[in-house]
């Protein structure tokens, strides 16, 4: 026999504003009024008691007494929360549950049962129930459960609104922030897409400038934490004492200048994502303290002798070095490594994404042209020779270097005019000569003269390719840039079977 729910007095239901400020699960009155709840139970006293409690709490409540009536209502209207008894006639609560989720997948369904059992609870949860409420229950129990469900509704709404805002600002985020078609890059993006909706820790590796922070932003904005903060912290940018204080916070008087209590970035990121950039630069003492947070969510501020906060944070970390080598060298704790690298994502360098250089260059040119120029100025165009020149660069700074180079071009280019290779800045890099980049360990397996001849031939061939791009196909200009006469240039072309039309870029 079920016990009717007894409504609590209105004074207990209406939470004062000070309580809302303290309670992270408190629901604003305006949000409650917009949350639609359906109560389905064949016990009139119970369903009206539930409705009375929830209406006093400020929710928008509808109630019915039969399963077939519930089916009709949920097919006509969308409810945010449905509270349904399992044992209804002539249609069961499980059928109402399934029909509700079929009509509106985002609806939260809570099942009530006066005969709770493991099998019935498992059946309901497998069918998609959010939670179950065993009878008899108190008004307080009902309020707490519906409060949790309402908080989930509120977070879902905020996430949807944020995603719509991102789409309005940036269009398709894949095409804007994660532009590229190279197989290695798309593989990393697809992995990020799959892991984003989960709470799994992600470790992103790749050279500096490959876009590790962009991938972290992508994961956060496609996660169920998207309505909360993404808090970045660069572990290499701060000395150890300051990093510890920034990450964990501190108590008043913990050190000179600590004139007040200050929460750390872990507390700021509660409910959201913490992005640990350059993870391997973190000291061992801080690694040990971070491990405690990963294990049980407990944060202890600098200068505190007690637990100061419990946080729920998702961790995304990044490093430009091999983390396994850092573990082997004793730089990174092995237990921390395995906790943070649940899902590893490796980003390829730009030199392994040749097919993406044109896409990225054109995107950056359009972006910086709009940013730095007057509205109405005609966008210049990168010529094919310019694109070829960009493809021959080593891009040791990866996408970030390309971005800076194209911004330079956008600032100086003339409206509507073609951009030639000579308009693109070519910064000197003492480590980027072709002869040095082509050397490998296998070179020592060859006789000296054979190895020397091969490397010289490779250098001359690559030099001709880069010279062609810089000269825009003009033979006289190419000879001047190389500081050789045209006869020597022709001789080099003949030696490497390079036709004049190939050097000039007139490919069919």
N, C-alpha and C positions, 0 to 999 in steps of 0.2 A: 504494500500500500504506500502510495507516495504522500509526502508531506507537503502541503501548500507552501509556496514562498511567501514570507511575510515582508511587506515593503518596509524599508527603513525610513526614519523620519527625514523630511526634506533637508533639515539642517546638516545631516551627515552626507547627503548626496551632493549638495552644492559645494564644491571645493573652493575655498578662498584663493585669491590670486597668489598669496605667498606660498601656498601648497603647490600650485601649478609650477611655480618657479623651481621648487625643490624636486618634484617628482618627474623623472625623465619620461615616464609613460603617461603623464597627464595629458588629457585630450582637451583642447580649447573648446569652449561652449559652442562657438560658431561651427566648428568641425563636427561636433556631436549632432547638432541639429541637421546636418547634411548627411549623416550616416543612416541609411535605411535598414531596418531590422525586421525580419519576419519571424514570428513565433508560431510554431505548429505543434499542437498537443490536443488530444481528445479529452483531457481533463480540464473542464472549464475554469475551475478555481486556480489551477496551476498556471494556465496560459494567461489568464487575466492578472494574476499576481505578478508573473514575469513582466508583462507589458506595463503594469503600474510602476514597478521598480525602475524599468528602463526609461519610461517616459519622464519620471521624476528626475532621472539622471540627465535628461535633455535630448534623448535619442528620438528619431522618427520611427515609430513602431506600428506594425500591422500584425494582427493575429487571426488565425483560422483554426478550426477544430478537426478537419478531416484531411487525409492525404490527397484525395482527388481535388479538393478545393485549393490545396497548396500548389498542386501541379498547374492548375489554371492560372493562379496568381503569378507564379514565377515565370511562366511563359509570356505573360503580359507586361510584367514590370521587372526591372533589375533591382535586386537587393544587394547590399554590401555584406550583410551577415544574415544567415538563416539558422535559427535555433529549432531543431526538429526532433520529435520523439521517435525512437526506433520502431516501436510497436503500434502502428496506426492501422486503421481500417478505412476503406477497403484496400488502400494502397499503402505499402510499408514505408517506413522512414528511409530505408536504403534506396527505394525507388525514387522517393522525393529528392534525396541526396544526388543520385545520378542524373535525374532530369534537370536539377538546378545547375549542376556543373556543366552539363551538356549545353544549356542555354546561355550560361554566363560563367566562363572558366575562372574568372577572378573572384567570384563570390566565396566568402568564407562560410563553411557549413560546420556547425557544432551540433552533435547528436546528443540527445538525452535518453537515458534508459533507467527504468526502475528495476531492471533485472540484469545488472552489469555482469559480464563474463568476459574471459579472455578472448574467446572465439568471436563474440559479437563485436567487441571493441576492435579487434584486428580486422574483421570484415569491413567495419565502417571506415577505418583508417585507410585500408587498401582501396576502398571505393572513392577516396578523396576527401574524407572528413578532416577538418583542421584540428579538431580536438573532440573529446566527449565529456559529458557532464553526468555523473551517476546521481540518481535520485535516492533519497531526498537531499536537497542542497539548500543552503541558506542564501539570503539576499546578498550578503557580502561575497559569497563564493561566486554567485552569478555576476555581480558587478566587476569583480576582479577578472573573470574570464572574458567578459564582453569588453572590458577595458583593454586587455591584451589584444583581442581581435581587432578592436577599433584602431589601436596603434599600428597594427599591420596594415590596415586599410589606409591610414594616413600616410605611412611610408610609401606604399605603392602609388598613391596619388602624387606625392612629391616627386617620386622617381619618374613617373610619366611626364609630369610638367617639365622637369629638368631635361629629359631627352627631347621633348618637343622644342624647348628653347635652344638646345644644341643644334638640332636640325635646322631651325630657322636661321641661326647665326652662321653655321658652317656647311649647310647642305648635308650630303651623305658623308658621315665622319670617316668612313673607309677611304673614300676618294680624296678627302682633304688631308687628314692627318696621317693616313697610312697609305700614301700613294705609292704604287709599285706593282709590277706584274712578274718580277723575277721569281722563279719557283722557290728558292730558299727563303725569300722574304714573305711570300704568300703562305708558306708553311708555318712560319712564325706567327703571322697574323691569325691564321685559322686556329692555331693552338691557343693564342690569347683569347680568341672569341669563345672557344669551348670552355676554358677555365674561368672566364669572367663571371658567369652567374653563380659560381661556387664561392666558398670562403677559403679555398686552398691557398697556402702561401706559394708565391711565385718568385723565382730567381731569374733575372734577365741578365744575360751576358753578351758582350760584344765590345768592339773597339769604341773609343771615345768618338762621339758624334754620329753614331749609327741610329740613334733615336730610342734609346732605352727608356727615357722618361716619357716619351710620347706613347710607347707601348703601355707603360704603367698607367697613364691617364686613360688610355683606351680601355684597359681592364676595369678601372674604377668606374668609368662612366657607363659601362655595360653591365655593371654588377647590381645586386639588390641594395648595395650601399650607396648608390649614386646620388641620393638626396642628402647624404652626409658628406663630411669633409674628406678631401684627399690632402694629407699633410706630408710635404716632402722635407727631408733633412739630409744634408750633404755631410757625410761622416768625415770627409777629408778636409772640409773647409773650417772646422772648429778644433781648437786644442782640446785635450781630454777633459779637463775640468768643466769647460764651457759646454762641451757636447753632452756631458752627463747632466748638467743642470738644465740644458735646453730640452733634453729628451725626457727626463724623469721629473723635472721641476725641483724646487727647493723650499725649505722651511726658512722662516725669518731668522736671521742670525747664523745661518749655516756657514757663511763665509763673509768676508769684508764686502760691504755693499749690498748684502741681502737684507734689505730693510722691510721686506714684506713676504708673505707666503706667495709662491708663484706655481701654478700648475704647469706641468711639462707638456711636450708635444704629444706624448702618449695619451694623456687625458684629453687633449684637444681633439685627437683623432678618434675618440671613443664613438663606436657605432659606425666609423668610416674606415679609411685605409691609411696606413703609414707607409710612405715610400722611403726606403733606406738606400740612398745613392752612395756609391763607393763604399760598400759594406766592408771590404777587406781592410779599410783604413781605420776601423774601429778597434780600440785597445781591448786587451783581454779582460780587464776588470769590468768594462762596460758590456762586453759580450756576455759575461757571466750574469750580470744584472738583467740584461735583456732576455736571457734564457728563462729567468724566473717569470717574466711577464708572459712569455710564450707558453709556459707550462700551466700557469694557473690564473693569469690575468691580473696578478697583484702588482701594484705600483707603489714603491716606497721612495719618497722624495729625498733629495740630498739633505742631510742633517736631521732626518726623521728616524725615530726608533720604533715606529709602528707602521702598519699598513695604512696608506693614505687614500687609496682608491682601487677599485676593481674595474678593469676596462675590457671592452670587447672590440678588438682591433684586428683588421686583416693586414697582413704584412706582404708587401711587394718590395723586393730588394734588387739591387743592380750592382754590377762590377765590371770594369774593363779588363780584368785579369782572369786567368783560369782559377775558379774557386777551389777546384780539387788540388791544384798545385799549392794554393794558399794553405789548405788544410795540411798537406804533406810537409810544408815548410814550417808548420806550427804558428802561422799567422792568424788563421781562422779556426775557431773551435769546431771540432768535428760534430759534436752534438747540436750546436747552433746551425751548422751547415745543413744537416739533414732536416732540421725542423723548418728552415727557411726555403729549402729547395725541394718542396713537394712536387712542384711542376717547374722544370727548367725550360727556359725559352732562350734560344741563341739567335742573335741578329747578325746577318752577314754584312761585311764591309761593303762600301759602295763600289769598289773595284770588282766585286763579284756580282754586281747588279747593273751590268752595262746597258741592258734594255730599259732600265728605269731612269737613266740620266736625262734623257730628253723630256720625259714626263715631269720629273722634278724641276728641271731647269725652266720649262715653260710655266709651271705652276708658280715658282718663286718669282719669275719675271712679272707675271700678271699681278701677283700679290703686292710686290714692292712698287710696281708702277702705280698702282692705285693708291698706295700709302704715301708715296713721295711726290706725286705729280698732281697737277690741277685736273679737275674733272673735265673731260672732253679731249685731253691730249691723246693722240692716236698711239696705240701700243706698238712699239717696235717689234721686230721679229728676228729670232736667232736663225741665221742661215745654216744650210747643211754643213758647210765647211766649219762653222762655229761649233756645231754639234759634234762633228768629228774631232775637233780640237778638245772639246770637253771630255770626250770618251778616251782620249789618249792620256789624260791626266791621271796621276796616281791616287789623288784624293785621300791623303793620309789623315785628313781631318773629317773624312766621310761626308755625310749629308750636311752637317753643320758647315763644313768648308765650302761646299757647293752653294749653300744658301747665302753665305757671306759674299762669295764671288758674284753671284747673280744680283745681289743687292747693290754692289758696286757698279755693275753694268747698268742697272735700272736708274741709278742716280745720275749717271753721265750720258746715257744714250739720248739721241735726238728723236723726238716724236715721229713715228711712222717710218723711220729709217731702218734698213737692215743692219743687224749687228754682226760684224765680221770678227774673225779670230783675233786680229790685232786690237780689238776693243775690249778683249777679255784679259783681266790682269793675270799675269803668269808669275806667281811668287816663287822665288828661288828656294829650293829645298836641297840642302847638301846631301840628303840621303836618297834622293829620288832619281839619280841618273840611271838610264836604262841598263848600263853595264853592271851596276850594283844590284838592281832589282832582279836581274835574270840569273844571278849566281845562286847556286844551291850546293847542298852537301855532295851531290853526285859529281861536281866539277873535279873533285880530287881523284875520281876514278879514271880520268882521262890523262893521256900524256900532256906535258906542258904545252907544246906547240899546237896540238890539236884543240886543246881547250881554249887557248888564246885566239886561234883563228875563228873558232865558233862564236866566242863572245864578241869579237870585233864585228863579225858578220851580223850578229843579232843587234848590236848597237847601231850599225850603219842603217840597217833596215828600219828600226824604230825611229832613228833620227830623221830619216827621209819622210816617214809618216807624219811626225810632229811638225817638221818643216813645212810640209805641204799644207797642213791645217793652218799654220800661222801665216803663211804667205797667201792664202786664199787661192792657190792654184797658179799664181803669177810666177813664172820661172825666173825672171830678172830679180823680182823681190826676194824669192827664195835664195838665190845666189848671194844677194847682199846680206840677208839675215845670217846666212851660214859663213859669211866672210870668205867665200871661195868664188872662183870664176865659173862661168856657165859650163865651160868644157869639163871641169872637174865634176860638176853636178851631173852632167850627162853621163860621164864615165861611171859614176856611182849608180846611176839608174840602170845603166846597161849591165853592170856587174850583178845587180840583184833582180834583174828581169822586171824592172818597173817601167811600164810604158808611160809616155808623156801624158796621155789622156787620163791614166790612173793617178798620176801625181797631181794633175790639175783638178781632180775631183769630178771629171765629166763621165761618171759611170752610167752605163746604160740601164 
